[in-house]
Amino acid sequence: RSADVGKYDIEDDDIADLGGVVKYVHTEIIEEHAMDPLRKERKYGIDVLTRRRFKIMNTDAVLASSMRSMGQFAAFVTYDWGQATALQEMPLFEKYGDFVGVQNGCGGPLLHCDIRYPSSEPYSWFSVGNWCPNLKWSEKGTKSNPNPSCLKGPKGEIVMGGLCPDGIDKENFDPTAEPTGEPGCIYTYGKAEVVRLDDVVGLTEEDCGGRKCDNWLDFRENCTKTSLRRKFSPDGTIIETDFCVEFDLHPMCDTCFSEPCQTLLKAGKEVYLGMPYWAGRCDGRANVRRAEQTAAAFGIGDGMAKHRMVDPEVLEKNGICPRSHMNSYSCTPDYIGEDGSHGPYCTRNYNGACQNCFVPGTTTGPVPNSHPYCPLDIFHLEPYHNRSSYPMPKCKSKEASDLCCLYSKTCKGTSDPETATLDDNGFKLVASRRNSVDMATYLKRALGVGAFEDEAHIQWASYFAWDNAPIAITLEEVKNDMGATAAFAKSVKIAPKALVPKSATPGCFDTEMTWSPLDMAGTSASQESSATACQKLCQNTKGCLHFSFWRPLPEFPQGQCHLHDIGAVPVPNSPGYTAGPHRCWDDLDTSNYIDVGHKTYVTRELGCLQWARSYDPSIASHILSSGDGDTVEQQLQKCAAWCAANKSCNKFSFFASTKMCILAGAAAVAAHNDGAISGPPSCSNKELSNAGYYRLYDETPKSSDDASDWNLGPHPFMNISVSMVLLIALLSVGFIALLRQRSKDDGESRMLPTPSTRSEHQPLVHDDTSEFERTVAEEPRQDTGNLECGLMCKGNPE
C-alpha cells in the first residue's frame, strides 16, 4: 500500500524479482471471480510497486556451507506475518543465524513453478531478515527487549537478524551503509522508488465519464467501457456486472495446462476479461512481455528495447558467478571434455543472481527441454571464453532450428534478413542477430506486410520475435501470435520508436564516430549513397577493417566514404560521421574472430595486440620492405614472425606509418605511443586467456609498478572487487540488491587496482554492458612524435 511505503523495516519477509512480483499480483491479488465483488480496494490494499536497492553479504559460514545457492545466497525461508512457517528450517537458524536466501528461479517448459502461471524466463523469490524467525511480528517484542521465546543461535544468543545497524538509508536509493558479512550485518537497503500499479496497468487512461479515471476504485465504479463490465461465473459463463473489472479468467484456466483450459485456448474462446495489460496469463511469452513493460515503467535498463529487465549498473558491478563447487548448484558444466558440454552454465542476465542455464541441441545433452537457455554471448564472457577450460559444446547438427550452432556462428545458411530462408532455420538465424530492424525486414518477407495492422504492430511483433537467448518458438508460432502482438501494440503506452531507430542502419554502426588516419594507404575518399554502401566497399577492399561515412546534411544525395585498416584508432565525438566494422559481429564466423574493443574484429592470431603501446628498450629494429605484405595486417604478422625467430624477443612494436618493426626483451617497459601496435610473438589460447581480449585503448596494469604486463578482464564484465547488484522485488514491491563480492569466491578472478595504486598512464574504464562497448577517459599523453622518430633513428644505420 502506498500509505505504508517506508513505514516498516523490511525484515522476516519473502520478496521477489520483477518477474516474480508481477506473477504474485497476477495470481493472488486481482482474479475477479475469486474475490469479494463488494470490495473497495485490491486485495491487501496493494496500489503501488516499489523498487529498492539492497547490499548483501552473507556470512563466511553460510558461503562455505552446502546450502549456498545461486552464487551468494543461502536456503530460502518461507515467511508468513514475519514467522518462518516450515519447522525443518529452524535448525538452519540455530546453526547459521543470519542469511539471505533464494528460491531457485522458475521458467521454461519443465520449470513452471506455478501451474497457474507459465513463464518463458526464470523468476525468483528471496528471503531476508531472520530476526526471531520462530515468532510473528506481533509476538517478537523489540530488539532491545526481545521475547524470551525467540529462537537461539549457534552460541545460545537470540537470533537478531541480518539487517545492519543503521542499515536503512531513507535519503538515498543506493544505501550508503555497507554490510560487513558478520552476524547481525549482512544486508542494507535504500529509499524506495515507486510507481502506481493503476498507471502501469492503464486504469488511469480509461474514461470515467468525460475524464480519466483517478484510481482503482474510481475505475471500478465509474469507467464507461462496457467491455470491461464483465466477469466469469463459477461455471465459466460470462456475466455482465455493474462495475468494471481489472482482470478475470475462465475458471477452467486456473490450471493452465489442464485439458479443459487447453481446449478453450486452442478453440480461440474468450478466456481473459478486463484490462489488456493482464491478458494472456497462461501464455509464458505474454507474462515476460508484461514484466518487461513493468521494467520500462520504472525506467530500468533496456526494458522494452533490448529484452533486459536488470539495471545496467547491476551487470556492470556484479562480476562473474562463483563456481559453487561445494553444493549441487554449480556454475561449472557437469561434463568437460573434448566435445564441451550443454551445461549447467550460469548467467546473471535474468535478474542479476547466478541463474543456471543450458545450451540446447548438443550431442552430450541436455535433458530434453532443460531451461532456461543461456544467452547467445555466454561463450564470449568470463569465465566461459577460455576454450582450454570450457570448450564449445559439440552440436548435434548445423541446423539453426536445433539452436546449438547459433552460439558458435557455425549454422548453415545466412542470417541476412533480406536473403535468409523463409523457414524455421532462417527465422532462428535472423533472430540470433538480436535486432528489431532486421527482424522486421525478415517478417515482412516471411509473413507478408498484410499480416500486420500498422507500423506499431510491425515493430512490436518484430521486437518480441527475438531475445538474448535462442528463441524457442517457431515461425508458425510467430504467425499465430499476431493477434496477441496486435493487441499489445494497441494497449502499450510506450512509443514504438524505442525499438527501431529512425535510420534503419545495422546495430553495429556508431554515429558521431570516425577513425584516424582518415584513409588507409592506397585509398582516398569516395562518393557513396549510404553508410551501408560504404561498409560494402570496405568488405571488398583488401585490408579494410573499418569505414567512416560522412554526410554533412541528410538531404545530400551522396556522402564521403573513408576506409581504415588495422592500424587506425577510434575518434569519438565526430559530428556528421557514421562508422562501423567491415562486417557486423553477427555476420562473421566468430569461432575464428576476437573482438578487441570498439567493434574491432580480428582473427585469433592477432587477438593479443595492444594499440597505442610500444616497448623500450629495444633489442633490434627493422624497416619492412614492400615484399613483406601489402596490408598492415600482413606486415604485423611479418613483424611478429621476426620476433618469434629471435629467442630474446618477448614483445614487438610496429609503426604502420613507417613500416618500422622493433623487438623488445622480457625486461622492456610499455609506454603510450599513438602510432604503435604491439604484441607477443604468438597468440595462443593460453595467452588470450591470460591477457584478456579487449585491449584497444583499454590497457590496465596489474599494479602501478608492473606496467609491462597488461591484464584486462574480458568485456563486458570488468571483475571489479567493488559490488555486485541484483534486482529483486518485495511482494507488491520491486527492488535491487547489491551484493559485495569477495575475491576468494573465485581464485581466477582479476581485479582493477584501487585508485591509490592506479598508474598515471592507466585510463579509467566504464563498461556499457548494453552496447558491449567501452568509453575510456583520456590518459596523459607523451610527445609520441619524438619517441617514434628516436626509435626510427636508433634502428636505422643511415
C-alpha positions, 0 to 999 in steps of 0.5 A: 500500500502506498500509505505504508511505503517506508513505514516498516523495516523490511525484515522476516519477509519473502520478496521477489524479482520483477518477474516474480512480483508481477506473477504474485499480483497476477495470481493472488491479488486481482482474479475477479471471480475469486474475490469479494465483488463488494470490495473497495480496494485490491486485495491487501490494499496493494496500489503501488510497486516499489523498487529498492536497492539492497547490499548483501553479504552473507556470512563466511559460514553460510558461503562455505556451507552446502546450502549456498545457492545461486552464487551468494545466497543461502536456503530460502525461508518461507515467511508468513506475518514475519514467522518462518512457517516450515519447522525443518528450517529452524535448525538452519537458524540455530546453526547459521543465524543470519542469511539471505536466501533464494528460491531457485528461479522458475521458467521454461517448459519443465520449470513452471513453478506455478501451474497457474502461471507459465513463464518463458524466463526464470523468476525468483523469490528471496528471503531476508531478515531472520530476526526471531524467525520462530515468532510473528511480528506481533509476538517478537517484542523489540530488539532491545527487549526481545521475547524470551521465546525467540529462537537461539543461535549457534552460541545460545544468543537470540537470533537478531537478524541480518539487517545492519545497524543503521542499515536503512538509508531513507535519503538515498536509493543506493544505501550508503551503509555497507554490510560487513558479512558478520552476524547481525550485518549482512544486508542494507537497503535504500529509499524506495522508488515507486510507481502506481500499479493503476498507471502501469496497468492503464486504469488511469487512461480509461474514461470515467465519464468525460475524464480519466479515471483517478484510481482503482476504485474510481475505475471500478465504479465509474469507467464507461467501457462496457467491455470491461463490465464483465466477469466469469461465473463459477461455471465459466459463463460470462456475466455482465456486472455493474462495475468494471473489472481489472482482470478475470479468467475462465475458471477452467484456466486456473490450471493452465495446462489442464485439458479443459483450459487447453481446449478453450485456448486452442478453440480461440474462446474468450478466456481473459476479461478486463484490462489488456495489460493482464491478458494472456496469463497462461501464455509464458511469452505474454507474462515476460512481455508484461514484466518487461513493460513493468521494467520500462515503467520504472525506467530500468535498463533496456526494458522494452528495447533490448529484452533486459529487465536488470539495471545496467549498473547491476551487470556492470558491478556484479562480476562473474558467478562463483563456481559453487563447487561445494553444493549441487548448484554449480556454475561449472558444466557437469561434463568437460571434455573434448566435445564441451558440454550443454551445461549447467552454465550460469548467467546473471542476465535474468535478474542479476543472481547466478541463474543456471542455464543450458545450451540446447541441441548438443550431442552430450545433452541436455535433458530434453527441454532443460531451461532456461537457455543461456544467452547467445554471448555466454561463450564470449564472457568470463569465465566461459571464453577460455576454450582450454577450460570450457570448450564449445559444446559439440552440436548435434547438427548445423541446423539453426532450428536445433539452436546449438550452432547459433552460439558458435556462428557455425549454422548453415545458411545466412542470417541476412534478413533480406536473403535468409530462408523463409523457414524455421532455420532462417527465422532462428538465424535472423533472430540470433542477430538480436535486432528489431530492424532486421527482424522486421525486414525478415517478417515482412518477407516471411509473413507478408506486410498484410499480416500486420495492422500498422507500423506499431504492430510491425515493430512490436511483433518484430521486437518480441520475435527475438531475445538474448537467448535462442528463441524457442518458438517457431515461425508458425508460432510467430504467425499465430501470435499476431493477434496477441502482438496486435493487441499489445501494440494497441494497449502499450503506452510506450512509443514504438520508436524505442525499438527501431531507430529512425535510420534503419542502419545495422546495430553495429554502426556508431554515429558521431564516430570516425577513425584516424588516419582518415584513409588507409594507404592506397585509398582516398575518399569516395562518393557513396549513397549510404553508410551501408554502401560504404561498409560494402566497399570496405568488405571488398577492399583488401585490408579494410577493417573499418569505414567512416561515412560522412554526410554533412546534411541528410538531404545530400544525395551522396556522402564521403566514404573513408576506409581504415585498416588495422592500424587506425584508432577510434575518434569519438565525438565526430559530428556528421560521421557514421562508422562501423566494422567491415562486417557486423559481429553477427555476420562473421564466423566468430569461432575464428574472430576476437573482438578487441574493443570498439567493434574491432574484429580480428582473427585469433592470431592477432587477438593479443595486440595492444594499440597505442603501446610500444616497448623500450628498450629495444633489442633490434629494429627493422624497416619492412620492405614492400615484399613483406605484405601489402596490408598492415595486417600482413606486415604485423604478422611479418613483424611478429614472425621476426620476433618469434625467430629471435629467442630474446624477443618477448614483445614487438612494436610496429609503426604502420606509418613507417613500416618500422618493426622493433623487438623488445626483451622480457625486461622492456617497459610499455609506454603510450605511443599513438602510432604503435601496435604491439604484441607477443610473438604468438597468440595462443589460447593460453595467452588470450586467456591470460591477457584478456581480449579487449585491449584497444585503448583499454590497457590496465596494469596489474599494479602501478609498478608492473606496467609491462604486463597488461591484464584486462578482464574480458568485456563486458564484465570488468571483475571489479572487487567493488559490488555486485547488484541484483534486482529483486522485488518485495511482494507488491514491491520491486527492488535491487540488491547489491551484493559485495563480492569477495575475491576468494569466491573465485581464485581466477578472478582479476581485479582493477587496482584501487585508485591509490595504486592506479598508474598515471598512464592507466585510463579509467574504464566504464563498461556499457554492458548494453552496447558491449562497448567501452568509453575510456577517459583520456590518459596523459599523453607523451610527445609520441612524435619524438619517441617514434622518430628516436626509435626510427633513428636508433634502428636505422644505420643511415 
